[in-house]
């Protein structure tokens, strides 16, 4: 699983004039840790959502979807704190492995 690191509380707002009036884009800087020693920095689009506090997160399952051709796509990112995800995972019952004999 990739870890997303939110570095700070800085909100970046950009305003674009459209036919219907100004549209404001809100984003925050984050980085994805994909293994190794390097992080890849990206803009985390917020829409009307609040800023994420600095820390480590996982990508929430609601962020994934399927396009019209059956391909996996990443929608607007929704993050879940790494500590919350680990606590939730630890509280779950262990899965039992069912073995079946082939006759």
DAUR-V117678 format. One record per residue. N is the residue number from 0. RES is the residue in three letters. SS is DSSP state (alpha for helix, beta for strand, coil for the rest). OMEGA is omega in degrees with one decimal (* if undefined). BURIAL is 1 if it has 24 or more other C-alpha atoms within 12 Angstrom, else 0. Layout:
n->{N N}
res->{RES RES}
ss->{SS SS}
omega->{OMEGA OMEGA}
burial->{BURIAL BURIAL}
This chain:
n->{0 1 2 3 4 5 6 7 8 9 10 11 12 13 14 15 16 17 18 19 20 21 22 23 24 25 26 27 28 29 30 31 32 33 34 35 36 37 38 39 40 41 42 43 44 45 46 47 48 49 50 51 52 53 54 55 56 57 58 59 60 61 62 63 64 65 66 67 68 69 70 71 72 73 74 75 76 77 78 79 80 81 82 83 84 85 86 87 88 89 90 91 92 93 94 95 96 97 98 99 100 101 102}
res->{UNK UNK UNK UNK UNK UNK UNK UNK UNK UNK UNK UNK UNK UNK UNK UNK UNK UNK UNK UNK UNK UNK UNK UNK UNK UNK UNK UNK UNK UNK UNK UNK UNK UNK UNK UNK UNK UNK UNK UNK UNK UNK UNK UNK UNK UNK UNK UNK UNK UNK UNK UNK UNK UNK UNK UNK UNK UNK UNK UNK UNK UNK UNK UNK UNK UNK UNK UNK UNK UNK UNK UNK UNK UNK UNK UNK UNK UNK UNK UNK UNK UNK UNK UNK UNK UNK UNK UNK UNK UNK UNK UNK UNK UNK UNK UNK UNK UNK UNK UNK UNK UNK UNK}
ss->{coil coil beta beta beta beta coil coil coil coil coil beta beta beta beta beta beta beta coil coil beta beta beta beta beta beta beta beta beta beta beta beta beta coil coil coil coil coil beta beta beta beta beta beta beta coil coil coil coil coil coil coil coil coil beta beta beta beta beta coil alpha alpha alpha beta beta beta coil coil coil coil coil beta beta beta coil coil coil coil beta beta beta alpha alpha alpha alpha alpha alpha alpha alpha alpha alpha coil coil coil coil coil coil coil coil coil coil coil coil}
omega->{177.5 177.0 176.1 178.2 172.0 -170.7 -173.8 -179.2 -175.3 176.8 176.7 179.0 175.2 179.4 179.1 176.9 177.9 179.1 -178.2 -179.7 -178.0 175.5 -176.8 176.2 -179.4 179.0 -177.6 -179.8 178.3 177.7 176.2 179.0 -175.4 -178.3 -178.0 -173.4 -172.2 174.2 175.2 -177.3 178.0 176.4 179.0 -178.5 -175.6 -172.6 178.3 -179.3 178.1 176.0 171.9 174.4 177.1 179.9 -178.3 -174.2 168.6 177.1 -179.0 179.9 177.9 -178.4 -178.4 177.9 179.2 178.2 -177.2 -177.8 178.2 179.2 176.1 178.2 176.2 178.6 175.5 -176.1 171.8 -175.5 173.5 -175.9 -178.0 -179.2 177.5 -179.7 -180.0 177.8 179.8 -180.0 -178.0 -177.6 -178.1 175.5 176.6 178.0 175.9 179.5 -179.5 177.3 178.0 178.2 175.2 -178.6 *}
burial->{0 0 1 1 1 1 1 0 0 0 1 0 0 0 0 0 0 0 0 0 0 0 0 0 0 0 1 1 1 1 1 1 0 0 0 0 0 0 0 0 0 0 1 1 1 1 0 0 0 0 1 1 0 0 1 1 1 1 1 0 0 0 0 0 0 0 0 0 0 0 0 0 0 0 0 0 1 1 1 1 0 0 0 0 0 0 0 0 0 0 0 0 0 0 0 0 0 0 0 0 0 0 0}
